[in-house]
Amino acid sequence: MSWMGTLFGGGVGFLLGGPIGAVLGAVVANRIGGGGSGPFSQIEQKQSIFFTATFAMLGQLSKADGRVSEAEIAVVEQVMRNTLKLDDKARGLAIDIFNQAKDAPSEFMAYAEQFYQAFARQPQMLTMLIELLTVLALADNELHPEEDRLLTQAATLFGCLGDYERLKQKHKGDDVSLDTHYKTLGCTPDMSLAEVKRAYRKLAMKHHPDRAQAEGLPPELQEAALARFKDIQNAFDAVEAYHKSKG
């Protein structure tokens, strides 16, 4: 049974604590009307934290410009359906979390801090959340200065500010430079192709979708893992083509 099956099968018999637990608990209580006795396994707990943090932080971002418009909500629902390919059950839960969090007293960074505590030893998961939030924030082709400020704060906490700057360039539709491709791979232009290839293989293994799911990525967000994996592959292809063009 997936974390979502446990959630609705056993009710809210789990203890996440903090603002993430408060939002998820309120959503589930509203949906099924009370508690239950279905405890989460360790991996299910991480999956629930990742899923809830994603849409709770997005809910906070959506009001960063002072209001949440119907157009913004429509964009969020479109991203959930077409980009993340969430099924009806997952999309319904994501929307409930989004709405609960945007009206909750907790602030954006409170969710970020709890997420960091859960995934501090898995930097690839921290980067993946920043990428997801960046994609969602830019879905309307505009990044409000306050959204940028909040995402910068979270990326700084997560230790992936450089990744966030690269992601903004990528998702704004700007041409991705060769230097950015090197940064995606954690490499520098003075490295040989053999060195870059070794770094690429190590990074691809670390970010493989199956490994990401085993480390706490909810299966409902598998599309995000695939996108990150393809990003790494594309970066290596670009760097490899450049080296071959030099002879």
Secondary structure, 3 states (H helix, E strand, C coil): CCHHHHHHHHCCCCCCCHHHHHHHHHHHHHHHCCCCCCCCCHHHHHHHHHHHHHHHHHHHHHCCCCCCCHHHHHHHHHHHHHHCCCCHHHHHHHHHHHHHHHCCCCCHHHHHHHHHHHHCCCHHHHHHHHHHHHHHHCCCCCCCHHHHHHHHHHHHHHCCHHHHHHHHHHHCCCCCCHHHHHHHCCCCCCCCHHHHHHHHHHHHHHCCHHHHHHCCCCHHHHHHHHHHHHHHHHHHHHHHHHHHHCC
